[in-house]
């Protein structure tokens, strides 16, 4: 990749920014939950079609894939996720979402792009536009993948199962990125594991209900659930080595309907995270052991029911490909703006694409918040309090230079692998 080639492809970015800002605002105002992203998908597909891509829709139910075949060379997959969250926006932005939708349980819920997927989609739309317009500078095949249902619903795996690679071809490299609550203009990379593995479980504890005046005739699921919740806190503190970071969270507990009624069942939802798939498996085994043992101790009428809601392996970057891409970012953005990423306890299904294809994949972070605000918060030890994290109702990236940076990273990543048609060397 040469500076001259990159500059040529990026030369029309300035002119494209107003349209990309309009796209971002539109997506932000019209968020859609996992596997319902029909309006979002239609708009992204329309833009790909205008840019000359071969467009496939309905991949993994609501995913969109654009294919641009541009001569001999490798196939590079660029991915963005597009779904939103059931969160009520509290950013105060002029373009804040007031949308509502229906969740999987049939509940009417507020909707918000609280994790930045609207920015991700805008970045990829912009990069696809620039690479299509500058196709004389590179050779190969570009896959622009707009993935549905990243938020706990397995959208990446759904796209693979639905024949993504049969339609578009198997990639040689897979690249993706995520907006982070860091200074806008910063690009953060990390070889190896960058995001945690995660698993969510729904556990039903079976008791025997009855009247609150006669607890001796019941097996109280409230008491059983309380014992389980407390005992689960020992999985990390007493069963996991201090050198193996892990998290066990009981995020939801539902039991009972009235003060004088002892219910039949209690339902817990538990989330676990670790930076090693083996550690995550040990967390699961410990949870099963504790839940079943507490049920026996309570003389429950039958064993608990344990259901896996979703599971994500670690997001691990190919080390050689990550190092090479980091050098490309440093050459383009400078060493001051290309920094090491921390290991993030959040989780992603991006890695499904590289694993399914059996090829190197690299995932990185792009800062999206006011640099002075973030740096001041870090300096004063107030980062967690003053800078809203992903999934917060106050998560509000600044538009500039966030838009520009995220488009440039994807373009630089693609050009780092595509050869120049005249020389055959990296574009």
C-alpha positions as CSV (number, residue, x, y, z in Angstrom):
1,X,0.0,0.0,0.0
2,X,1.4,3.4,-1.0
3,X,0.5,6.8,0.4
4,X,-0.2,7.9,-3.2
5,X,-2.7,5.1,-3.8
6,X,-4.5,5.6,-0.5
7,X,-4.7,9.3,-1.1
8,X,-6.2,8.7,-4.5
9,X,-9.0,6.5,-3.1
10,X,-9.6,8.8,-0.2
11,X,-9.6,12.0,-2.4
12,X,-13.4,12.0,-2.6
13,X,-14.0,11.5,1.1
14,X,-14.5,15.2,1.8
15,X,-17.2,15.5,-0.7
16,X,-18.9,12.3,0.6
17,X,-18.9,13.4,4.3
18,X,-22.2,15.4,4.2
19,X,-24.0,12.4,2.7
20,X,-22.5,10.1,5.2
21,X,-23.5,12.4,8.0
22,X,-27.1,12.3,6.7
23,X,-27.0,8.5,6.5
24,X,-25.7,8.3,10.1
25,X,-28.4,10.6,11.4
26,X,-31.1,8.7,9.5
27,X,-29.9,5.3,10.8
28,X,-29.7,6.8,14.4
29,X,-33.2,8.0,14.2
30,X,-34.6,4.7,12.9
31,X,-33.0,1.9,15.0
32,X,-34.2,-1.6,14.5
33,X,-33.8,-4.7,16.7
34,X,-32.0,-7.9,15.8
35,X,-33.4,-9.6,12.7
36,X,-35.9,-6.8,12.1
37,X,-33.5,-4.4,10.4
38,X,-35.5,-4.2,7.2
39,X,-35.5,-0.4,6.7
40,X,-31.8,-0.2,7.5
41,X,-31.0,-3.1,5.2
42,X,-33.0,-1.6,2.3
43,X,-31.1,1.8,2.5
44,X,-27.7,0.2,2.7
45,X,-28.5,-2.1,-0.2
46,X,-29.7,0.8,-2.2
47,X,-26.4,2.6,-1.7
48,X,-24.4,-0.4,-2.6
49,X,-26.4,-0.8,-5.8
50,X,-25.8,2.8,-6.8
51,X,-22.0,2.2,-6.2
52,X,-22.0,-0.7,-8.7
53,X,-22.0,-3.6,-6.3
54,X,-23.6,-7.0,-6.9
55,X,-26.1,-6.9,-4.0
56,X,-27.6,-9.8,-2.1
57,X,-30.3,-9.2,0.5
58,X,-32.0,-11.4,3.1
59,X,-28.7,-13.2,4.0
60,X,-29.1,-14.4,7.6
61,X,-32.7,-13.1,7.4
62,X,-31.9,-9.4,7.2
63,X,-28.3,-9.2,6.3
64,X,-26.9,-7.4,3.1
65,X,-23.8,-8.3,1.1
66,X,-22.3,-6.2,-1.6
67,X,-19.8,-7.9,-4.0
68,X,-17.4,-5.8,-6.2
69,X,-15.3,-8.0,-8.5
70,X,-12.4,-5.9,-9.7
71,X,-10.0,-8.2,-11.5
72,X,-7.4,-10.6,-10.2
73,X,-6.4,-10.5,-6.6
74,X,-7.5,-11.5,-3.1
75,X,-11.0,-11.3,-1.7
76,X,-11.3,-8.9,1.3
77,X,-14.4,-8.9,3.5
78,X,-15.2,-5.8,5.4
79,X,-18.0,-6.2,8.0
80,X,-20.3,-3.9,9.9
81,X,-23.2,-4.8,12.3
82,X,-26.5,-3.0,12.0
83,X,-28.9,-3.9,14.8
84,X,-29.9,-1.6,17.7
85,X,-30.9,-2.2,21.4
86,X,-34.0,-1.9,23.5
87,X,-32.7,1.2,25.3
88,X,-34.4,4.6,25.8
89,X,-32.1,7.3,24.5
90,X,-31.1,10.1,26.9
91,X,-28.4,11.8,24.9
92,X,-30.3,15.1,24.3
93,X,-29.2,15.0,20.7
94,X,-31.3,16.9,18.2
95,X,-31.5,13.7,16.2
96,X,-32.1,11.4,19.2
97,X,-34.2,8.3,18.6
98,X,-37.8,8.2,19.7
99,X,-38.5,4.9,17.9
100,X,-40.1,1.9,19.6
101,X,-40.3,-1.7,18.6
102,X,-41.4,-5.1,19.8
103,X,-38.8,-7.4,21.5
104,X,-38.7,-11.2,21.3
105,X,-41.1,-11.6,24.2
106,X,-43.7,-9.3,22.5
107,X,-43.0,-6.3,24.7
108,X,-43.2,-2.7,23.4
109,X,-39.7,-1.3,24.0
110,X,-37.8,1.9,23.2
111,X,-35.1,1.6,20.6
112,X,-31.6,3.2,20.4
113,X,-28.3,2.6,18.6
114,X,-26.6,2.6,22.0
115,X,-23.7,0.5,20.8
116,X,-22.7,2.5,17.7
117,X,-23.9,0.1,15.0
118,X,-25.3,3.1,13.1
119,X,-21.8,4.5,12.9
120,X,-20.4,1.1,11.9
121,X,-22.8,0.8,9.0
122,X,-22.1,4.4,7.9
123,X,-18.3,3.7,8.0
124,X,-18.7,0.6,5.8
125,X,-21.1,2.4,3.4
126,X,-18.6,5.2,3.0
127,X,-15.6,2.9,2.5
128,X,-17.5,0.8,-0.1
129,X,-18.4,4.0,-2.0
130,X,-14.8,5.2,-2.0
131,X,-13.3,1.9,-3.0
132,X,-15.8,1.5,-5.8
133,X,-15.1,5.0,-7.0
134,X,-11.3,4.4,-6.9
135,X,-11.3,0.9,-8.3
136,X,-8.6,1.8,-10.8
137,X,-6.1,1.8,-7.9
138,X,-6.6,-1.8,-6.7
139,X,-7.4,-5.2,-7.9
140,X,-9.3,-8.1,-6.3
141,X,-12.8,-8.7,-4.9
142,X,-14.4,-6.6,-2.1
143,X,-17.2,-8.0,0.1
144,X,-19.1,-5.4,2.0
145,X,-21.0,-7.4,4.7
146,X,-23.7,-5.6,6.7
147,X,-24.5,-8.1,9.5
148,X,-27.8,-8.3,11.4
149,X,-28.3,-9.4,15.0
150,X,-24.9,-9.0,16.6
151,X,-26.6,-8.2,19.9
152,X,-26.9,-11.7,21.3
153,X,-28.7,-13.3,18.4
154,X,-26.0,-14.9,16.4
155,X,-26.3,-12.9,13.2
156,X,-22.8,-13.7,11.9
157,X,-23.4,-17.4,12.2
158,X,-26.8,-17.0,10.6
159,X,-25.2,-15.3,7.5
160,X,-22.6,-18.1,7.2
161,X,-25.3,-20.8,7.5
162,X,-27.4,-19.0,4.9
163,X,-24.7,-19.4,2.2
164,X,-22.7,-16.1,2.5
165,X,-19.6,-17.6,1.0
166,X,-21.5,-19.6,-1.6
167,X,-23.0,-16.3,-2.9
168,X,-20.0,-14.0,-2.5
169,X,-17.0,-16.3,-2.5
170,X,-14.7,-17.2,0.4
171,X,-12.6,-14.3,1.6
172,X,-8.8,-14.3,2.0
173,X,-8.9,-11.7,4.8
174,X,-11.7,-10.5,7.1
175,X,-11.6,-7.0,8.7
176,X,-14.0,-5.3,11.1
177,X,-14.0,-2.5,13.7
178,X,-16.0,-1.1,16.6
179,X,-16.6,2.4,18.0
180,X,-15.2,2.8,21.5
181,X,-15.5,5.5,24.2
182,X,-12.0,6.8,23.4
183,X,-10.8,10.0,21.8
184,X,-12.1,10.5,18.3
185,X,-9.3,10.1,15.8
186,X,-7.6,7.3,17.7
187,X,-7.3,3.8,16.3
188,X,-6.6,1.0,18.7
189,X,-5.2,-2.3,17.7
190,X,-4.2,-5.5,19.5
191,X,-2.7,-8.8,18.2
192,X,-4.3,-11.9,19.7
193,X,-7.3,-11.8,22.0
194,X,-9.0,-8.4,21.9
195,X,-12.5,-9.2,23.2
196,X,-13.8,-11.8,25.7
197,X,-15.8,-15.0,25.2
198,X,-19.3,-14.8,26.7
199,X,-22.2,-17.0,27.4
200,X,-25.7,-16.3,28.6
201,X,-27.8,-18.8,30.4
202,X,-31.5,-19.0,31.5
203,X,-31.8,-21.1,34.6
204,X,-35.3,-22.2,35.9
205,X,-35.3,-23.3,39.5
206,X,-38.2,-25.6,40.2
207,X,-39.9,-25.3,43.6
208,X,-43.3,-26.2,45.0
209,X,-45.6,-23.4,45.5
210,X,-48.2,-22.7,48.2
211,X,-49.6,-20.2,50.7
212,X,-47.3,-17.8,52.5
213,X,-48.8,-18.9,55.8
214,X,-47.7,-22.5,55.4
215,X,-44.1,-22.5,54.1
216,X,-43.5,-25.9,55.5
217,X,-45.6,-27.4,52.7
218,X,-43.5,-25.8,50.0
219,X,-40.1,-25.7,48.5
220,X,-39.6,-21.9,48.3
221,X,-37.9,-20.9,45.0
222,X,-37.1,-17.5,46.4
223,X,-34.9,-18.9,49.1
224,X,-33.4,-21.4,46.6
225,X,-32.7,-18.5,44.1
226,X,-31.1,-16.4,46.9
227,X,-28.8,-19.3,47.8
228,X,-27.8,-19.8,44.1
229,X,-27.1,-16.1,43.6
230,X,-24.8,-15.9,46.6
231,X,-23.0,-19.2,45.9
232,X,-22.4,-18.1,42.2
233,X,-20.3,-15.2,43.5
234,X,-17.7,-17.8,44.7
235,X,-17.1,-19.1,41.2
236,X,-14.8,-16.2,40.4
237,X,-13.5,-15.4,43.9
238,X,-12.7,-19.0,44.9
239,X,-12.6,-21.2,41.9
240,X,-10.9,-19.1,39.3
241,X,-7.2,-18.1,39.4
242,X,-6.4,-14.5,39.8
243,X,-4.3,-14.7,36.6
244,X,-7.5,-15.7,34.6
245,X,-9.9,-12.8,34.4
246,X,-13.5,-13.8,34.5
247,X,-17.0,-12.4,35.3
248,X,-20.2,-14.1,36.4
249,X,-23.2,-11.8,36.5
250,X,-26.8,-12.6,37.5
251,X,-28.5,-10.0,35.4
252,X,-32.1,-11.0,35.8
253,X,-34.1,-12.8,38.6
254,X,-37.9,-13.2,38.3
255,X,-40.0,-15.0,40.9
256,X,-43.4,-14.7,42.5
257,X,-46.5,-12.5,41.9
258,X,-47.8,-11.6,45.4
259,X,-46.5,-11.2,48.9
260,X,-48.6,-14.0,50.4
261,X,-48.0,-16.6,47.6
262,X,-45.0,-18.9,47.4
263,X,-44.3,-19.5,43.7
264,X,-43.5,-22.7,41.9
265,X,-40.5,-21.5,40.0
266,X,-37.7,-18.9,39.9
267,X,-36.0,-17.8,36.6
268,X,-32.4,-16.4,36.6
269,X,-30.5,-15.1,33.6
270,X,-26.7,-15.4,34.1
271,X,-23.9,-14.0,31.9
272,X,-20.3,-15.1,32.0
273,X,-17.2,-13.7,30.4
274,X,-13.5,-14.7,30.1
275,X,-10.6,-14.2,27.8
276,X,-10.0,-17.9,27.3
277,X,-12.6,-20.3,25.9
278,X,-11.4,-23.0,28.4
279,X,-12.0,-20.7,31.4
280,X,-15.5,-20.0,30.1
281,X,-16.2,-23.7,29.9
282,X,-15.1,-24.1,33.5
283,X,-17.4,-21.3,34.6
284,X,-20.3,-23.1,32.9
285,X,-19.5,-26.4,34.6
286,X,-19.2,-24.6,38.0
287,X,-22.6,-22.9,37.5
288,X,-24.3,-26.2,36.6
289,X,-22.7,-27.9,39.6
290,X,-23.8,-25.2,42.0
291,X,-27.3,-24.8,40.7
292,X,-28.0,-28.6,40.8
293,X,-26.4,-29.0,44.3
294,X,-28.5,-26.1,45.7
295,X,-31.6,-27.7,44.3
296,X,-30.8,-31.0,45.9
297,X,-30.1,-29.2,49.2
298,X,-33.5,-27.5,49.0
299,X,-35.2,-30.8,48.2
300,X,-36.5,-29.4,45.0
301,X,-39.1,-31.6,43.2
302,X,-37.0,-31.8,40.1
303,X,-33.6,-30.7,38.8
304,X,-33.2,-27.1,37.4
305,X,-33.5,-26.4,33.7
306,X,-30.5,-24.7,32.2
307,X,-30.8,-23.2,28.7
308,X,-28.0,-21.6,26.7
309,X,-29.3,-18.3,25.3
310,X,-26.2,-17.4,23.4
311,X,-22.5,-18.1,23.4
312,X,-19.6,-16.2,21.8
313,X,-16.0,-17.4,21.6
314,X,-13.2,-15.0,22.2
315,X,-12.5,-12.4,19.4
316,X,-8.9,-13.2,18.6
317,X,-6.9,-11.4,15.9
318,X,-4.4,-13.2,13.7
319,X,-1.1,-11.9,15.1
320,X,0.8,-11.4,11.9
321,X,-2.1,-9.8,10.1
322,X,-2.8,-7.5,13.0
323,X,0.8,-6.4,13.2
324,X,0.9,-5.7,9.5
325,X,-2.4,-3.7,9.7
326,X,-1.1,-1.7,12.6
327,X,1.9,-0.7,10.6
328,X,-0.4,0.4,7.8
329,X,-2.5,2.5,10.2
330,X,0.7,4.1,11.7
331,X,1.8,5.0,8.2
332,X,-1.5,6.6,7.5
333,X,-2.6,8.1,10.9
334,X,0.7,8.5,12.6
335,X,2.1,6.8,15.7
336,X,0.4,9.2,18.0
337,X,-3.1,8.2,16.8
338,X,-2.4,4.4,16.4
339,X,-2.3,3.0,19.9
340,X,-2.5,-0.4,21.7
341,X,-6.0,-1.5,22.4
342,X,-6.9,-3.0,25.9
343,X,-8.5,-6.4,26.1
344,X,-12.2,-5.6,26.2
345,X,-14.6,-7.7,28.4
346,X,-17.4,-7.0,25.9
347,X,-18.0,-9.7,23.3
348,X,-18.5,-9.9,19.5
349,X,-19.6,-12.5,16.9
350,X,-17.3,-10.9,14.3
351,X,-14.9,-13.8,14.6
352,X,-17.4,-16.2,13.2
353,X,-16.6,-15.0,9.6
354,X,-12.8,-15.7,9.9
355,X,-13.3,-19.0,11.6
356,X,-15.9,-20.2,9.1
357,X,-13.7,-19.2,6.2
358,X,-10.5,-20.5,7.8
359,X,-8.6,-17.2,7.1
360,X,-6.9,-14.4,9.1
361,X,-9.2,-11.8,10.6
362,X,-8.5,-8.6,12.4
363,X,-10.8,-6.5,14.6
364,X,-9.9,-3.1,16.0
365,X,-11.4,-0.1,17.9
366,X,-12.0,3.5,16.8
367,X,-12.4,6.3,19.2
368,X,-15.6,8.3,18.9
369,X,-15.8,10.9,21.8
370,X,-14.5,14.4,22.3
371,X,-10.8,14.0,22.9
372,X,-10.5,16.7,25.5
373,X,-13.5,15.3,27.5
374,X,-12.0,11.8,27.4
375,X,-8.4,12.8,28.3
376,X,-9.6,15.1,31.1
377,X,-11.7,12.3,32.5
378,X,-8.8,9.9,32.3
379,X,-6.4,12.3,34.0
380,X,-8.9,13.0,36.8
381,X,-9.7,9.4,37.4
382,X,-13.3,9.9,36.3
383,X,-13.4,8.0,33.0
384,X,-16.0,5.5,34.1
385,X,-18.3,8.2,35.5
386,X,-17.9,11.0,32.9
387,X,-17.6,9.0,29.6
388,X,-20.7,7.0,28.6
389,X,-19.9,3.4,27.6
390,X,-21.4,1.4,24.9
391,X,-25.0,0.3,25.7
392,X,-25.5,3.4,27.9
393,X,-28.6,5.5,27.1
394,X,-26.2,8.5,27.0
395,X,-23.8,7.0,24.4
396,X,-23.4,9.8,21.9
397,X,-20.3,9.7,19.6
398,X,-19.3,13.0,18.0
399,X,-19.7,13.1,14.3
400,X,-16.4,14.5,13.3
401,X,-13.7,13.3,13.0
402,X,-15.3,10.0,14.0
403,X,-17.0,9.5,10.6
404,X,-13.8,10.3,8.7
405,X,-11.6,8.1,10.8
406,X,-13.8,5.0,10.6
407,X,-14.1,5.3,6.8
408,X,-10.3,5.7,6.4
409,X,-9.5,2.7,8.6
410,X,-11.6,0.4,6.4
411,X,-10.1,1.8,3.2
412,X,-6.6,1.5,4.5
413,X,-7.3,-2.1,5.7
414,X,-8.6,-3.1,2.3
415,X,-5.8,-1.5,0.3
416,X,-3.2,-3.1,2.6
417,X,-4.2,-6.4,1.0
418,X,-5.3,-5.5,-2.6
419,X,-2.5,-5.3,-5.2
420,X,-2.2,-2.4,-7.6
421,X,-3.4,-3.6,-11.0
422,X,-0.3,-2.2,-12.8
423,X,2.4,-3.5,-10.5
424,X,0.9,-6.5,-8.7
425,X,2.3,-5.1,-5.5
426,X,0.1,-4.0,-2.5
427,X,-2.0,-1.0,-3.6
